[in-house]
Amino acid sequence: MDVFKHNQAAWNAEARAGERWSTPSSKAALAQARAGSPAIYLTPNRPVPAPWLGTLKGAKVLALGSGGGQQVPLLSAAGARVLSLDASLEQLKLDLATAQRAGHPVHGVLGDMADLSALPNDFFDLVVNPVSTVFVPNVRPVWREVARVLRPGGRLLTGVMNPAFFLFDHDPLPRGVRPEVRYALPTSDVLQGADVSQRAVEFSHSLTDFIAGQLEVGLQLSGFFEDDWDADASPLNAYFPIYLAMMSHKALA
């Protein structure tokens, strides 16, 4: 399987269907962003703390795997100069159309988050990466590329799946039945024999890959929180926080 092309097609289909992560920001959210208080989400339910975003007016921001018309138009409305890079053309179209309707220019690039070779070194002030590394087999090349394109002192904001999520079966469980550990990590939908014909393939990543992987390329962890999901999205939500969010700074030269 060509994972990139498979997931690209799956997300194009998701975007056309208007699923949760492909629902553009509301006029009210855009107005709030223009007033200087954008509600940016790396994970489903808990917004990014304002200090993590810093001063957005005039900031050069890379929205990485962040298409869908949600975060990108809000960042632009808050005054940032935003480049959206996503594997899905349909997700990018939602970013561009939503921002254009609101009168806030953004640029879109179709690409792979593990290969940012078209982008310059030491350029961006901020990289915003809502949960999307779950769709790449190896997360370390992503951190390496992010570290390269961030300026010294620049920040990465990323949301990731808690590795524990992949220990269990993802399928809904009958009421009253507790989830049981079924898989060893690392794992993926393909290794578990799941039917991925109608959806993107997901991959687990270790805490070592998430944290040491950043530290080894000069990204220093400086903020962290956990987030839940929704009960109807996963029965595992009742047992542990399914999402993790991190802020890291690129070391000064």
N, C-alpha and C positions, 0 to 999 in steps of 0.2 A: 504493500500500500504506500502511495505517496501521501504522507500525512498532511503536508501543507496544502496540496490541491484538494484532498478530501475535506479538510476542515474549512477551506475557503468556500467550497461549494455548499457545505452545510450551513455556514453562516450567511451566505447569500440567500439561501432559502429561509432561514430564520428571520432575516431582515425583511424579506418580502411578506412574511406572515405577520409581522408586527409584534413579535414576542417582547418580553419585558425589557430586554437590553437593547431593543430597537424601537423604543417609544420615545420620540423627541421631547425635549424639555418644554415645559409649559410657558405661557407668556408671563405668568406670575414668577416663575423661577428665573426667567431671563431678566425681569424687572429687578428682582432681588439682587441678581449678579451685577447689574448696572449700578445699583446703589452701593456696591462694594462688599456684599456679603454672599458670594456664590456658595450654593450647597453642592459640594463635590463629593461623590461617593466612589470609593475604591472597592467597597464591599456592599452587600445589599441594603443594610438598614442604618448604619451609623455614619454620619457625615464626617468628612475630614476636619479635624480641628483647624480653626482659622490660622493659628501660628504656623502650621505645617505649610500652608499655601504662601505665606509671606506677602510681599507686595507684588501684585499681579500686573498692575498698570505698567506697560512697557516691557514686561518680562518676556523672554523668548521661551516658549513652552512647546515641548514635544509631547503630544498625546499618543501614547503607544498602545496599540491594540484597544483603542478607546472609542471606536466608531459607534454610530447608532443615534447620533443627534442629542446626546445627553450632556456629557462633560464638556465637550469641545465648544459648543456655542456659549455655554456659561463662562468658560475661561476667557473667551473672546469678548463677551459682554462686560467682563470685569476689567478689560483693558489690556489683556495679554495678546502677544503676537503668536498665534497658534499654528503649528503644523500637525495635522492628524495623519498618522501612519497606521494602516490597518490592512489585513490580508483580504478583507471582504470589500469589494467594490460597492455593494449595496449598503453596507454600514457607512462607508465614506460618503456616499450620496446623501444619506440622512444627515450627517454632520454638515455638509456644505449647504444643503437646502434649508435646514433649520437656521443656520447662521445667516444665510442670505436673506431669508424672510425677516429676520430680526435686525438686519442692517449691520451685521458684524462680520467682517471678512475673515475667512480662515483658508488655509491651503490643505489639500489632501494628497497623500502619496500612497499608492498601492504597493505593499511590500511585506517582507518577513521581519518580525521583530528581532530575530537572531542575526540579521544581516542588514546593518544600517550603513553600509559602505558608501551609499550615495550622499550621506550627511557628513558635514565637516567635524573635525575634532574641536573639543573645548568650546562649543558654541551655545548650548542651551542652558538657561538658568534653572529650568525645572522640567522633569519628566514625570508625567502622570500616567500610571499604568493600572487601571482597574483590573480585577481578576481576569487574566487571559493567558498567563504563563501555564495554566493548566492544560492548554492545548498544544504545548510544544514538548517534544520528547526529552529535551535537555535544556534546563534553564540557565546553565552557566554561560553559554554564549550570549544570552540576552543581557546579563549583568555586565559582561565584558564590553559589549557594544554601548550600553548605557553609560558606563564609566568613560568611554572614549569621547562620546558626543557632549557630555556635560562639561561645563566650565569648572575650574577649581572652585570649590565652595558651593557648587550647584547641588540641587536636591533631587532625589528620586522618591516618589510616593508610589507604593505598589501594594496591591491586594493579592493575596494568594489563598489557595485552598489548604486548610489544615491537613497535614499528611494522614492523620487518623481517619479522616473521612473515607479513605480508600481501603481501610481494613475490612469494611463491611459491604454487604450487598446494597446497591443503590436503589433497588426496586422497593416500592411501597410494601410495608409489612401489614398483615392483618391486625386489627385493633387488639391491643393487649399482648402482642408477641414482641419480645425484646430482640433487638438486633444481636447477631452473633458474629464474632470475628471469623472471616472466611478466607482472607487473602494475606499473603506476605508482601511486604513492601521492599523495593519499589514495584509498582504494578501499573497497569493501564487497562482500558476497556478491551483492547485487543487480547492481552494476556488472559483476561478473565472470560474471554469467549462471548462478550456481549455483542448484540446486534447493533452495529453502528451505521447501518445503511441509511438511516434517516436523521442522523445527528453527528455532531463533531466527536472525534476521539479525544478522550481525556487521559492525562498522565499524572501519576503521583510524583512528588519531589520531596526529598528529605529536608529536614531542618538544616542539615549541613550544607546542602546545595543552596537553600534560601539565604542562610546567614553567612557561613564561611565563604560561600561563592561570591557574595558581595564584598566581604572584607578583603579577600584575596586580590580584588581588582581595584582596591582603594576607595570603596564605598563604606562609610562608617555609620553603623546603625545609631540613630539618634531619636527615634520615636517608635512606639508600638502600641497597638490595641487589638482586641479580639472582637468579633461580631458574629451574630447569629444569622439565621436565614428565616424561612417561614415554615410553619408546621406542615403545610400542605406541599411544600417543595421537597422536604426530606424528613422522614421519621427520626433521623439521627439528630435533628435540631434539638430534641428534648434532652440529649445526653451530653453534648459538649459544643463549644463554639466552632462552627464549621469554617469560618473565615478568619484570617489574620491580616493585619495591615501594618506596614513598616514605612518609616521615613529614614532615608540615609542621605548623608552628605558626602560629596566627593572631596577627598583630602586636598588641602591646599598644596600647591607646588612648593 
